[in-house]
Amino acid sequence: MNLQPVNRARQLTGVTDYALRKAIREGKIQVLKWGNRQLVDVDVVCEVLGKRKSPDQYWSAKELSEITGLRTSTIRKMAQEGLLPHEKIGNAYYFDKETILTDIAQRMAQDSQKE
């Protein structure tokens, strides 16, 4: 059991504040109230919400459009159609840098084999 304050647990696991507090509200994660602090078990947070990468390992749709030269609306549409691996948080699309670069490299290899 690794009890930490909510903000520290969020930093350690890389989950968003919204996701962690929502899981607490829904009863998925138990909270221990200690004075005016709320403590959560970091191991449980990882189990329930999964360990995410840090925000600097993701590109927003706007950042990806600047890198690829595609319009932001095109990138969003490709994500909605399942052509680009992504995570959606609220109305925003986020793309894992490593996954996107691998995906682009695979597509380029497929295109060069067709020619």
N, C-alpha and C positions, 0 to 999 in steps of 0.2 A: 504494500500500500504506500503510495507516494502522494501525500496530500499537499496541495499547493493552492494559493489563492487563484481565483478564476483568471485574472489577467496574466499571471505567471504561467498557469497551465496552458493558456491560449498561446503564449509565446513559445513554450517548449514544444507544443504539438504542431504548431503552424496552422491551426484552424482559425476561422474568422470569429470575431467576437459575437456576431449575430448567430452563427451556427451553434456555438457553445451555449449561449444563453437560451436559444430556442430548445436545444436538447434538455437543458435543465428545466425549463418551463413545462415541457412535455413529459417530464419524469423519466427520461431515458438515462439521465445522469443524476446521481444523488449528491446532495450538497450538505456539508457539515457547517453549521453556522457557529462561528467562534468569535464572540463579541460582535463587532460590526463587519467582520470578514466572512466571506463565503469560501470554503475550501472544497476542492474536488480532487478525486483520485486521477492523476495523470494517466495511469495505465487504463482506466476505464474510459477516459476521453479518447485515447488512441483506439480502443476496441470499438467504441460506438461510432465515432466520427471518422476514423481512419486517419493515419498520419499523413498530412499534406506537406507539399514542398513549400519552401518560403516564397513569398510574393515576387521576389526578384527572379524566380525561375519561370515566370509566366509572362506572356505578352498579352496585352489587350488587343481587341480587334483593330483599334487605331494604330497601335505600334506594328502589328503584323502587316497592315496595309502599307505603311511606310516602308517596310522592309521588302515586301514582295512587289509593290507597285500596283496591287489590286485595290479596287475601291473597298471602303469599309463595308458598304452594303453587300458587295459580292462575297466578302469573307463571312459575314453573318449568314447570308443565304446558304453558302456551302456548309457552314456549321449546322444550320437547321436541317439540311438535307442529309447530314451524316457523312459528308465528304471530308470534313476536317475534324480530327479529335479535339474535343474542347470540354471545358467545364463552364456551366452557366451559373452565375451568382446574381440573383435578381434578374435584371434585364441585360446584364453585361456578359459578354463571352470572353473567356480567358483561355489561352492556348499554352500548353506546356512547351517550353522552348525545345527541349530534347526530342519530344515526340514529334513536333511539327517539322524539325529539321530532318529527322529520320524519314518521316512521311514524304517530304519533298524530294529527298534523295532517291527513295524508292520509285516515286512517280517519274523522276527524270531518267532513271535506269530503264524503266518500262518503256518510256517514250523513245529512248535511243535504240532499244532492241527492236521496236516496230519498224524503224527506218532502215 
